[in-house]
Amino acid sequence: AIRRHFPFNECRAANCEEGGEWLGAAASSLALKALVDSARESGEPLVDNLHVYVASNGVICRDALPADAEAPLLILIPQRLGLDTLGDFYAPQVIRALQSPFSVGAIGGHGSSARHLCGTVSNTHVLYLDPHTVQMAVHNVYDADEADLSSYRANTLHVMPLADVDPTVSFGFYCRDADERQQLLRDLVVDVVAGNEYAIVSLVDTTPDYVGGSSNSSGSPKARQLVASGDDDMDEFEMM
């Protein structure tokens, strides 16, 4: 299905120079945005009129969000929350982010191995899916109506101490309409950050000069640079 909507030449346009290139959390977020934008602009959206916003430097800029507030929106927030290990002062926010009713999980990892964080079992442990299980080849992959795509998704939950999570992560939040968007933005500040001095996300009305809104222009130099360089130092997600 992804191959159908995101052919290899478009992957190259996002500066994923080679098939099989491994992408980090931030680069994966930008690649996902490029995929969704491409599908929507082709007239065959993966989800009806879905938009993706990538929060550069953890900053959500109201003036850079899609103008159509009623359109479904996926907000991705790539962050580096420590050097080699997750900073203790970030841990409560990570737990609250994964517990948000708007959360779709996080692209994360353990060491150099990718993990899809999808929930919590306590204030010290998180649930994750492991994408590394070898699966049988899929037939009729170009026909999404006939192909069995069940093997594209891991279905076994695992538990990992939060302290073992790689500090490079990308949080995902999904809202269906304007009311949910407003509630999500409020929740991120009030419930997730909750006054923490070391906020994992911030909300501003106008795009600051140091952000420039570039990460939300699919073909922007900044987006291409991030995807190409694996700037987030966790390069375990593969662009097929």
N, C-alpha and C positions, 0 to 999 in steps of 0.2 A: 504494500500500500504506500509506504514511504517512497519506494523507488518510483512509483507511478507519479507522485506529486513532486518529487525532489530529485530530478535526474542528475547525473554526475556533472554535467556542465554547470548546473546551478550550484552544486557543491563547490566547484572550482571558483565560481564567482564570489563565494563567501571566503575564498582563500584556504579551503581545505584541499591542499594541492594534490594529495594522493588518496585513492580509495584505501580504506583500512586505516586511515590516520586516527590517532588517539587524541581526544579532546578533553580538556579539563572542565571543571564545573561552569566557569564563566563562559568559556568558548562553546560548551554544549548549549548553554542558554541562548547564546546568540545564533547558533546553528538552528535551534528549535524555532526561534523567531523567524529566521529566514525561510524555513520550511513552511510554517503556517502562513506567512505573508505571500509566499509563492503560490501556495494552494488556493488561497482566497482570491488573489489577483487573477488566477487562471480560470476562475468561475467554478472550481470544484473544491470548495473549502472542506477541510477535514472535519471541522465543526462549524455549524451555521454562523457565518460572519465573525468567527473568533478572531480576536486581536491578541497580540502578545506584547507586553511592555517589559523591558529589562532595565532594572534600576541600577544605573551606573554609580559606583562608589557607595552603594547602599542608600542612595537618595531617590525618593519618588517625587517627581516634579509634576504638580497638577497640570501645568500648562502644556506638558508634553504627553499627557495621557491621550488616548484616542478621543476625538471630538464626539463620536457617537457614544454617549454614556449608556445607552440601552443595549449596546452590543456586548456579548460575553467577552470577558477580559481575563487573561492569565498574566499575573504579575510575577516575574522571576527576580529574585534578589541574590545575586552572587556576592559572596563575602569571603574574606580571609580572617578568621577569628582566632588568630594566634600564629606563632611561627611554626614550631614542630608539633605542638599539642593544642587542643582547644582550651582557650583561656577560661579559668574558673568563673570569672565575672560575666562571661557570655552564657554560661550553662543554663541559668534560669530562663533566659530569653529564648534559647533554642528549644527547650521543653515547651514553653508557652506557644512558640510559633508552630510546632508540630501538633499541638492540641487545639489550635484554632479551628473553628468550624469551616473556615474557608481554605484550610491547608490542603494541598495535594501532595504534600511530602517535600522531600529535599533531595537533590543530587549531592551525594556525599561519598564517604569512603572510609576505609581503614587501611592505613599505610598507603600503598600504591594500588589497592584494589577497590574498584567502584562498588558502592552500595547505594541502594535507593531507600532512603530513610522515609518511613511512612507512618510513624506513630510513636507512642511512648507506653511503657508499662509501669513507670514510676518516675520520680524526679532524678533518677540516676541512670536509667536504662532506656534505650530506644529500640523500636522495632525496625527491621529492614528486610528488603528483598535482595537476593544475590543474583545478578544477571549472568553469572559465569557458567551456569549449568549447561552442558552440551546438549543440544536438541537435534532431533531428526530434521533433515532438509525439508523445506516446504515446497510443494508442487503448485503450479498455477499461480505463482507469486504475483504475476501481473494482473490477475483477475481477483480483485478484493472480494467479489461476491462468492467466488468458488473456493478460494484458498483457505486452508485451515490455519489461522494465525494465532491459535492458542499458545503455541510454543514461543511466541514472541514475548510472552509475559511470564515472569517468575510467579509462582503461586504458593511458595512455602515461606512462612514468616520465621525470622530469626531474631534473637535478642542480643544486643551488644551494650556494654557499658558506655555511657555517654563520653566518659573520659577517653575512650579508644577511638572516637570519631575524628577523622582528619579535619583540621581547622579550615580547610577550603571546602565550602558548601555553597549550594544555590537553593534558596527556599522558593517554593512555588505556592501561589494563592490564586484561587479562581472565584470570580464573581459573575453572576448571570445577567445583571441589569444595573441600572443607575442606583437603585436603593441598596443593593448589595455592595456596589462599589463604595458608596458613601460609608456604609457600615464597616467594610473591611479597612478602609483608610483610618477610620476612627479606632478600630480595634488594634491595628498595628501600633499606634502611638500609645493608646491608653492601656491596653491589656498585654501586649507583647513586650514593648520597651518598658512601659510602666515606670517611667522616671529614671531608668538606669543611666548612669553617666556614660557608659560605653554602649551606646545604642547600636543594634545590628541594622536598624533602618531608620531613616528620618524622612519627614514629609515637608516639602516647601511648596509655596504657591508658584514661584517663578524659577525657571532653570538657572542655577548659578553658572558663572563663566567657566569654572573648572569642570563642570559636568558637560555642558554644551548640548545635551540631549542626543549626542552622537550614537549612543548604543542602540537607539531605536530607529535608526535609519539603516535598513538592511545592507545597503551597499556602501556605507560610510567607511572612510579610511580607518577610523578607530575600531569599528566592528571587525573589519578585515584583519587589522593588526592583532586584536585579541584572539580571534579564531586561529590565525596563522601561528602565533607565538606560543599558544598555550599558556598565557600570562598568569594563570592562576595556579600553576605548579602541581596540578593533580590531573594527569593526562591518561586516565583509565577508561574514558568513554569513547567508543569507536564510531566514526562516521563511515557507514558502509556504502 
